[in-house]
């Protein structure tokens, strides 16, 4: 899970990232680090509420092709072009 440090924490908000790196360097347990991340609530705050200052998001390789932020309507319109 914690493959490379501090690289693993780079996707987290700076304050949280710094705190987790410090905890890890001081030998904190995985459970303590998970609690500091806020568990599911930290993920909820970031992904569902859009607050990436106090929460965090997860992304995979599927994020690579994203080049712009678009409205849902624009995405649906593009997907439906062949059916109009």
C-alpha positions as CSV (number, residue, x, y, z in Angstrom):
1,X,0.0,0.0,0.0
2,X,2.7,2.5,0.9
3,X,5.0,1.7,-2.0
4,X,7.0,4.8,-2.3
5,X,7.2,7.6,0.3
6,X,6.5,10.5,0.1
7,X,5.4,9.8,-3.5
8,X,2.3,7.9,-2.3
9,X,1.1,11.0,-0.5
10,X,1.6,13.4,-3.5
11,X,-2.1,13.3,-4.6
12,X,-3.3,14.4,-1.1
13,X,-3.8,18.0,0.0
14,X,-0.5,19.5,1.1
15,X,-1.3,19.9,4.8
16,X,-2.6,16.3,5.0
17,X,0.2,15.0,2.9
18,X,2.8,16.6,5.1
19,X,1.1,15.3,8.2
20,X,1.0,11.7,6.8
21,X,4.6,11.8,5.7
22,X,5.7,13.0,9.2
23,X,3.6,10.3,10.8
24,X,5.0,7.6,8.6
25,X,8.6,8.7,9.2
26,X,7.9,8.6,12.9
27,X,6.7,5.0,12.6
28,X,3.0,5.4,12.9
29,X,0.9,2.3,12.2
30,X,-1.2,1.9,9.1
31,X,-4.3,2.2,11.3
32,X,-3.1,5.5,12.7
33,X,-2.4,6.8,9.2
34,X,-5.8,5.7,8.0
35,X,-7.5,7.4,10.9
36,X,-5.5,10.6,10.1
37,X,-6.7,10.5,6.5
38,X,-10.3,10.6,7.8
39,X,-11.2,7.1,6.6
40,X,-14.3,7.1,4.4
41,X,-15.3,10.6,5.5
42,X,-12.1,12.1,4.0
43,X,-12.8,10.4,0.8
44,X,-16.4,11.5,0.9
45,X,-15.4,15.1,1.6
46,X,-13.0,15.1,-1.4
47,X,-14.9,13.1,-4.0
48,X,-18.5,13.8,-3.3
49,X,-18.3,17.3,-1.8
50,X,-15.4,18.5,-4.0
51,X,-13.5,19.8,-1.1
52,X,-9.9,18.7,-1.8
53,X,-8.5,21.0,0.9
54,X,-10.0,18.9,3.8
55,X,-10.6,15.7,1.9
56,X,-9.0,13.7,-0.8
57,X,-9.8,12.0,-4.1
58,X,-8.7,8.8,-5.7
59,X,-7.9,8.4,-9.4
60,X,-6.6,5.7,-11.7
61,X,-5.1,5.5,-15.1
62,X,-8.5,6.5,-16.6
63,X,-7.8,10.1,-15.7
64,X,-5.0,10.4,-18.3
65,X,-7.3,11.2,-21.3
66,X,-9.1,14.1,-19.4
67,X,-8.0,17.3,-21.0
68,X,-10.7,19.7,-19.9
69,X,-13.5,20.1,-17.4
70,X,-16.9,19.8,-19.2
71,X,-20.5,20.0,-18.2
72,X,-22.5,16.8,-18.0
73,X,-24.8,18.1,-20.8
74,X,-21.8,18.5,-23.1
75,X,-20.6,15.0,-22.4
76,X,-24.1,13.5,-22.9
77,X,-24.5,15.5,-26.2
78,X,-21.2,14.1,-27.5
79,X,-22.2,10.5,-26.5
80,X,-25.6,10.9,-28.2
81,X,-24.3,12.3,-31.6
82,X,-24.7,9.0,-33.3
83,X,-28.2,8.6,-32.2
84,X,-29.6,11.9,-33.3
